[in-house]
Structure formats: C-alpha cells, structure tokens
Amino acid sequence: MKSTDTSSPQPAQRDSNTASYRLLLAFLMVASLFFIWGFCHAMLDVLNKHFQDVLQVSKTQSGFIQTSVFGAYFIMALPAALLIRRIGYQRGILLGLLVVAAGAFLFIPAGMVFKTFWAFLLALFVLSSGLACIETAANPYVTVLGPKDGAAGRLSVAQAFNSLAYIIAPTIGGVLIFGQHKEAGAAVDFRPLLLPYIVLGCVVILVFVVFSLIKLPRIDEQKSDESAADGTSAHRAPLIRQPHFVWGIVTQFLYIAAQVGVNAFAVNYILENAITKDASGASSIAPLFAWYGSVTGAATPAATAAYVVTIAMVLYAAGRFSGAAIAKVIQPHLMLSLYGIANVMIILIVMANISQVSWIVLPLCWLFMSIMFPFIFAMSLRNLGGKTKLAASFLIMSIVGGAIAPPLMGWLADTYHSMAICFILPLIGFIATTIYGFAYPRLLAKSARAE
C-alpha cells in the first residue's frame, strides 16, 4: 500500500509560493524607486524659498521651479511610454535612472560655475525627465503586479516609500539650506545645496547597478485583466470613450496642481501666518512656532518652517501606510471623496488666514492628500488591459498641473501681497477630487458599456 507524504508542499503549491515570492521581491524593488522620486519632489518644497532668498527671485519666478520639473513630465511621459512598450518596464526604469543621475550631477556646474537660477532649472528639467520615465514604468507596473481589486491599496503602499523620502528631504533642507545664517553682502554659497544632489546621483547609480543584476517578472496586462478573479474582461472601447479614465486624467491634473501648489508655498505661508507684524512694524511670533523652533534648534525662522513641513510629511507617510488598510474596509472611491471633503475644509481655514492659527491646521492637508494620487491613478487604469501602458503615460502627462499652479499661485501672492489668497487653486483641485470619487461608480459603468 502506497503512503502519501503530505508534509512537503506539492509541486503546484511550490510553484505558487515561488511566484508569490517573485512578485513580492519585484514589488519591493520597484517600491524603492518611489523613495527616489519622492526625495526629488520634496526637495522642491524648500528650493522655492531658498532661491527667493539667495537669488532674489519673486514668488512668481520661483514657481517656475515646479514648471521645469512637471513640464518635463508633460513632455517626456508619452515618448517614455512608447519606448517602454518596445523595451519593457525594466529597461525603461534603467534608462530613467541614468537620466536622473545625470540631472543630479548637473547641479555641480549649476552651483559652482554658472550660479544662475536658469542653470538650476535646466538641471531640474533633466533630472525630472528621468523621473518621468521611471514613473511611467513603475506606477502602472505596480497596479498590474497582482489582483486588480487590490491595485489602489498596492499602489498606496508603494507610494508610502515615496512618503518616507518626503519626511527626510525637508529636514535635510532645513539643516543644510536654511541652517546657516548669511552675512549681509556675503557671496552666495551653493555648496550646502549641492551635497544632497551629489549623494542622490551616487545612490541612483548604485540602484541602477542593482536593477541591472535582477530580472523583474514580465506582466501581460491584457491576460491578467481578462483572467481576473471577478471574471470582468478589459474594456474594449478606445481610451477617449472611457469616462472613468478621461475624467481621471482631468482629476489628476487638478489634484497635482493642488498638491504641488500647497507644497511649493507651504514654507512661505507658514512664515507669513506664524510671524505677523503690527502697524508699527514690530514682529509677533506664534508661541507654538517659537517653541518648536527652540526644540528643533532651528537656526532661522525659515528652518523652523521647513521642520513644520517635516511634520506634514510624517502625516503624509502615516496616511499612505494607513490608507491601504482603510481601503480594505471603505471602497477606494468613497474614501477618496471623504478625504477630499476634509481637505476642502482645511484649505478654507487656510484661506481664512487666522493669524498665528491657520498655519497649525495646514499640515493636516498632507494627511488627506496621502492617498489621492495612487487612488486616482489606480482607479483610472482599472479594466484597461493592454491599453494600460499608454493610459499610464497620459496620467503621467497630467502631472503638468504641477507646472502650471505654482507660477499662478506666486503671481496671486505677489499681486495681492498675501499667501492666503493663492490657495484658491488647491481648493479647486480638492473639490474636483471629491466629485470624481462620488461619480466613479457611474463613470466605470459607462466605460464598461462603451463600444
């Protein structure tokens, strides 16, 4: 009589476990890329104020920092997607890493030789062109790297790595960039600014080497969609006739405009609201702001404001990690709307500009922004099958909203001599996000019926 050994895994089970481990490793490797572009984006939040101070550019001009960065996304996303369709996700990531490293190292001649605002913008444009290539590959890859019902949560977890970088970057900016007093008439010294970008370039080269030595699993989006557990096939209609995707692009454009606008002028707003002047010109500092500056050992008020942004980024990371868990209980589209309503209320308080009070509320905005990009991205790509890569490139192009909002916000601030008024643009973005979340089930149903 034959005996059956049930103690060791059956071949099918071993194959399943191996496949699961490969998917997990691929997810973790790609998620590490989110940290890189998170760091690059978060450093922009302190560059605006830094260049206003050392190069005497206006708020309107400093807004072009974001224009150079997110304009690169708009220009490069579609070519990157077409290239990735030919060479695959992994090679697209490798190419993007090389371009990011080149852009980071361009900060050296920008700060040591040219020392002009436009030289830094060029370096940022090159760096961001590489980021556009990486994001065009990494974001959709994560959404199809497993069951599609978990795409929003999976992308939210990956974006949590991005959030960790958002915590670190403002702190580095506060210490290196705002951490030193500048003597009147002294020459501008860009060396503290160059250090984080030189380190970034070296780290990116190291990541490039690691990615060159591994092999990411190949994903067939069409096959994975059509064989999904819920039996739903990919939508057959052209992208332009799928309203959940089309309105997803519009919403992502307006949301990114809101996010980047809030990020770009957070330091300016915090300083203006926490430190007020009376009719005689005497300054009054909010007690909590002064206390926080003493606790953190901030050398300047601008450094204190940068450290306040660090708190905001901690909330941002917490929101990303918790968002995936909450999405298992609350449907992603409903969660998106509820978070949108919360941010509408926060921005209204910010625009009310209650002296020495509104700045305390502003960091909460990041908590509720945390899930918006990954949820909108994943919801927009749902059921697109073989069109996923191309659709993802259009979503990355919609990030150009981040190029448009900061100069407009800067112009409003310069024109009306108030940072509060310019937050009307983020308000519009959060209202749009709220509406998209509530309308999503109907939009998805219309896409399924489209021919």
ZIWOTA-V559971 format. One record per residue. RES is the residue in three letters. NEAR is the number of other ideal C-beta (glycine too) atoms within 10 Angstrom. Layout:
BEGIN
RES/NEAR + RES/NEAR
END
This chain:
BEGIN
MET/2 + LYS/3 + SER/5 + THR/5 + ASP/5 + THR/7 + SER/5 + SER/8 + PRO/11 + GLN/9 + PRO/8 + ALA/8 + GLN/10 + ARG/11 + ASP/11 + SER/12 + ASN/11 + THR/10 + ALA/11 + SER/11 + TYR/10 + ARG/13 + LEU/15 + LEU/12 + LEU/13 + ALA/21 + PHE/19 + LEU/11 + MET/17 + VAL/23 + ALA/19 + SER/15 + LEU/27 + PHE/26 + PHE/20 + ILE/24 + TRP/22 + GLY/24 + PHE/22 + CYS/24 + HIS/22 + ALA/26 + MET/24 + LEU/22 + ASP/26 + VAL/27 + LEU/19 + ASN/25 + LYS/24 + HIS/23 + PHE/19 + GLN/18 + ASP/16 + VAL/16 + LEU/15 + GLN/10 + VAL/17 + SER/12 + LYS/23 + THR/17 + GLN/18 + SER/24 + GLY/27 + PHE/21 + ILE/25 + GLN/31 + THR/21 + SER/20 + VAL/26 + PHE/28 + GLY/22 + ALA/25 + TYR/25 + PHE/19 + ILE/17 + MET/25 + ALA/24 + LEU/16 + PRO/14 + ALA/28 + ALA/25 + LEU/13 + LEU/18 + ILE/25 + ARG/14 + ARG/8 + ILE/12 + GLY/17 + TYR/23 + GLN/21 + ARG/16 + GLY/23 + ILE/24 + LEU/19 + LEU/19 + GLY/28 + LEU/25 + LEU/14 + VAL/22 + VAL/30 + ALA/22 + ALA/16 + GLY/25 + ALA/27 + PHE/21 + LEU/20 + PHE/24 + ILE/15 + PRO/13 + ALA/23 + GLY/21 + MET/11 + VAL/9 + PHE/13 + LYS/16 + THR/12 + PHE/17 + TRP/11 + ALA/16 + PHE/24 + LEU/17 + LEU/16 + ALA/23 + LEU/29 + PHE/18 + VAL/19 + LEU/28 + SER/29 + SER/23 + GLY/26 + LEU/28 + ALA/31 + CYS/29 + ILE/24 + GLU/26 + THR/31 + ALA/31 + ALA/26 + ASN/23 + PRO/29 + TYR/28 + VAL/25 + THR/27 + VAL/23 + LEU/22 + GLY/18 + PRO/12 + LYS/22 + ASP/15 + GLY/17 + ALA/23 + ALA/27 + GLY/21 + ARG/23 + LEU/31 + SER/31 + VAL/20 + ALA/26 + GLN/29 + ALA/24 + PHE/20 + ASN/24 + SER/24 + LEU/20 + ALA/20 + TYR/27 + ILE/21 + ILE/17 + ALA/25 + PRO/28 + THR/18 + ILE/20 + GLY/29 + GLY/25 + VAL/19 + LEU/18 + ILE/24 + PHE/25 + GLY/17 + GLN/13 + HIS/8 + LYS/12 + GLU/7 + ALA/4 + GLY/5 + ALA/8 + ALA/8 + VAL/12 + ASP/13 + PHE/19 + ARG/10 + PRO/17 + LEU/22 + LEU/18 + LEU/14 + PRO/21 + TYR/24 + ILE/14 + VAL/13 + LEU/22 + GLY/20 + CYS/13 + VAL/16 + VAL/25 + ILE/15 + LEU/12 + VAL/20 + PHE/17 + VAL/10 + VAL/11 + PHE/19 + SER/11 + LEU/6 + ILE/10 + LYS/9 + LEU/21 + PRO/14 + ARG/8 + ILE/19 + ASP/12 + GLU/22 + GLN/16 + LYS/12 + SER/17 + ASP/22 + GLU/15 + SER/10 + ALA/15 + ALA/8 + ASP/7 + GLY/7 + THR/14 + SER/13 + ALA/19 + HIS/23 + ARG/13 + ALA/16 + PRO/11 + LEU/15 + ILE/10 + ARG/14 + GLN/25 + PRO/18 + HIS/26 + PHE/26 + VAL/16 + TRP/21 + GLY/25 + ILE/17 + VAL/14 + THR/27 + GLN/27 + PHE/22 + LEU/24 + TYR/29 + ILE/26 + ALA/28 + ALA/29 + GLN/26 + VAL/29 + GLY/29 + VAL/28 + ASN/28 + ALA/27 + PHE/27 + ALA/27 + VAL/28 + ASN/21 + TYR/24 + ILE/28 + LEU/19 + GLU/21 + ASN/24 + ALA/26 + ILE/19 + THR/13 + LYS/10 + ASP/8 + ALA/5 + SER/5 + GLY/6 + ALA/8 + SER/9 + SER/12 + ILE/15 + ALA/18 + PRO/10 + LEU/14 + PHE/22 + ALA/14 + TRP/12 + TYR/17 + GLY/20 + SER/10 + VAL/10 + THR/17 + GLY/11 + ALA/21 + ALA/15 + THR/17 + PRO/19 + ALA/23 + ALA/25 + THR/27 + ALA/30 + ALA/29 + TYR/22 + VAL/26 + VAL/27 + THR/22 + ILE/15 + ALA/23 + MET/25 + VAL/17 + LEU/19 + TYR/28 + ALA/22 + ALA/16 + GLY/23 + ARG/28 + PHE/15 + SER/15 + GLY/28 + ALA/21 + ALA/11 + ILE/16 + ALA/23 + LYS/11 + VAL/7 + ILE/12 + GLN/14 + PRO/26 + HIS/21 + LEU/14 + MET/20 + LEU/27 + SER/19 + LEU/14 + TYR/24 + GLY/26 + ILE/16 + ALA/17 + ASN/27 + VAL/18 + MET/15 + ILE/25 + ILE/25 + LEU/13 + ILE/17 + VAL/24 + MET/17 + ALA/11 + ASN/17 + ILE/13 + SER/13 + GLN/16 + VAL/14 + SER/21 + TRP/24 + ILE/17 + VAL/17 + LEU/21 + PRO/20 + LEU/19 + CYS/27 + TRP/27 + LEU/22 + PHE/24 + MET/28 + SER/27 + ILE/26 + MET/29 + PHE/22 + PRO/29 + PHE/28 + ILE/31 + PHE/25 + ALA/24 + MET/26 + SER/27 + LEU/28 + ARG/24 + ASN/21 + LEU/26 + GLY/19 + GLY/15 + LYS/22 + THR/23 + LYS/23 + LEU/16 + ALA/22 + ALA/28 + SER/25 + PHE/21 + LEU/25 + ILE/26 + MET/23 + SER/26 + ILE/27 + VAL/20 + GLY/26 + GLY/27 + ALA/25 + ILE/21 + ALA/31 + PRO/30 + PRO/20 + LEU/16 + MET/29 + GLY/27 + TRP/16 + LEU/21 + ALA/23 + ASP/15 + THR/12 + TYR/11 + HIS/9 + SER/15 + MET/24 + ALA/19 + ILE/15 + CYS/27 + PHE/28 + ILE/14 + LEU/22 + PRO/29 + LEU/18 + ILE/18 + GLY/29 + PHE/28 + ILE/17 + ALA/21 + THR/28 + THR/20 + ILE/15 + TYR/27 + GLY/25 + PHE/15 + ALA/17 + TYR/26 + PRO/13 + ARG/11 + LEU/19 + LEU/18 + ALA/12 + LYS/16 + SER/21 + ALA/14 + ARG/8 + ALA/15 + GLU/7
END
